[in-house]
Structures are given as C-alpha cells and as structure tokens.
Amino acid sequence: MSGQEPGKRPRRVPGAHSRRAIRRRDEGGKTWPRSRRKHVARLPDHGDARQIAAFLDRHPGWSAFWDKRDGVWRVAEDDPHSDLYAEDAHAGRVIHYMAAHS
C-alpha cells in the first residue's frame, strides 16, 4: 500500500462500505446503496400507549406490548394457565378485549 505506514490499516472513508449498490434507471443511472433492512419499525400512537398504560395500571393481571415489526398491540392475561390473548393494531380493541375478560 503506497503512502501508508507499515502495519497500519487504511482509513475508512464514510460511505465506502461493502454494501451492494443498485442502479436506478429513473434516476439517470445514479447508484444507491441497497438497504439490508426488510421491515420498517412502526411505532404506536402516543395516545394509544397512554391508554394501554392507564388500563394496565388499573388491571395488574394483564400484560401488553407493541410489536413494532407487525405494528400491533399484543395483550395477554398473566395467568400461565390462561389462554386469553389478543392482538390488534388499534389500542381500543385490545383494551375492550381485556376489559371484557377481566
């Protein structure tokens, strides 16, 4: 390697990763890095998260989490012998489910 001290690695240049690039014909052949990410994380509405948290504060026998890959609320009763489970993108629906089974 010319111009480098022996034993030193070459410095990485931003954007010079080993990513594959694709050419977009509609952009005049400009090269764009290909995304490795297949799913975009979806975040819940802040108000929905507050409603779920408020319900869980009043009903400690339930658990809930937001599945950001699928974009749904997943709720279940904390009893290991219970089959009560629901999933829905709308917080109101899972809250209604939990309230009906509490």
C-alpha positions as CSV (number, residue, x, y, z in Angstrom):
1,M,0.0,0.0,0.0
2,S,1.7,3.1,-1.1
3,G,1.9,6.1,1.2
4,Q,0.9,4.2,4.3
5,E,3.0,3.2,7.3
6,P,3.7,-0.5,7.6
7,G,1.3,-2.4,9.8
8,K,-1.4,0.3,9.7
9,R,-4.8,-0.3,8.3
10,P,-6.2,2.0,5.6
11,R,-8.6,4.6,6.9
12,R,-12.3,4.0,6.2
13,V,-14.0,6.7,4.1
14,P,-17.6,7.4,5.0
15,G,-19.9,5.7,2.6
16,A,-17.2,3.3,1.4
17,H,-18.9,0.3,3.0
18,S,-19.0,-3.1,1.4
19,R,-22.7,-2.7,0.6
20,R,-24.1,-3.7,-2.7
21,A,-25.3,-0.9,-4.9
22,I,-28.2,-0.9,-7.3
23,R,-28.7,1.4,-10.3
24,R,-32.0,3.1,-10.7
25,R,-32.9,3.8,-14.2
26,D,-35.3,6.5,-13.4
27,E,-32.5,8.4,-11.6
28,G,-30.3,8.5,-14.7
29,G,-28.2,5.5,-13.6
30,K,-27.3,7.0,-10.2
31,T,-26.0,4.3,-7.8
32,W,-27.9,3.9,-4.5
33,P,-26.9,1.6,-1.6
34,R,-29.2,-1.4,-1.2
35,S,-31.0,-1.5,2.1
36,R,-30.4,-4.6,4.2
37,R,-33.4,-3.8,6.3
38,K,-36.6,-5.6,5.2
39,H,-39.0,-4.2,7.8
40,V,-39.6,-0.7,8.9
41,A,-40.3,-0.4,12.6
42,R,-43.8,1.0,13.2
43,L,-44.3,3.0,16.4
44,P,-47.6,3.2,18.3
45,D,-49.5,6.4,18.6
46,H,-48.5,8.1,21.8
47,G,-52.1,8.5,23.0
48,D,-52.7,4.8,22.4
49,A,-49.7,3.9,24.5
50,R,-51.0,6.1,27.3
51,Q,-54.4,4.4,27.2
52,I,-52.9,1.0,27.3
53,A,-50.7,2.0,30.3
54,A,-53.6,3.5,32.1
55,F,-55.6,0.3,31.7
56,L,-52.7,-1.8,32.9
57,D,-52.3,0.3,36.0
58,R,-55.9,-0.5,36.9
59,H,-55.7,-4.2,35.9
60,P,-52.4,-5.7,37.1
61,G,-53.3,-9.2,35.8
62,W,-52.7,-8.2,32.2
63,S,-49.6,-7.6,30.1
64,A,-49.3,-5.7,26.8
65,F,-46.6,-4.8,24.4
66,W,-46.3,-3.1,21.0
67,D,-44.9,-5.4,18.3
68,K,-43.1,-2.9,16.1
69,R,-42.4,-5.4,13.3
70,D,-46.1,-6.2,12.8
71,G,-47.5,-2.9,14.1
72,V,-49.9,-4.5,16.5
73,W,-50.6,-4.5,20.3
74,R,-50.3,-7.9,21.8
75,V,-52.1,-8.4,25.1
76,A,-52.4,-11.5,27.4
77,E,-53.6,-12.4,30.8
78,D,-50.7,-13.0,33.2
79,D,-52.0,-16.3,34.4
80,P,-49.9,-19.1,33.0
81,H,-53.0,-21.4,32.7
82,S,-55.0,-18.8,30.8
83,D,-55.5,-18.8,27.0
84,L,-56.6,-15.2,26.9
85,Y,-54.6,-13.4,24.2
86,A,-55.4,-10.8,21.6
87,E,-53.6,-8.7,19.0
88,D,-54.8,-5.7,17.1
89,A,-53.3,-2.5,15.7
90,H,-56.0,-0.5,17.5
91,A,-55.5,0.1,21.2
92,G,-59.2,0.5,21.8
93,R,-59.9,-3.0,20.5
94,V,-57.4,-4.7,22.8
95,I,-58.5,-2.6,25.7
96,H,-62.1,-3.6,25.1
97,Y,-60.9,-7.3,24.9
98,M,-59.1,-7.0,28.2
99,A,-62.0,-5.2,29.9
100,A,-64.5,-7.9,28.7
101,H,-62.3,-10.7,30.2
102,S,-61.3,-9.0,33.4
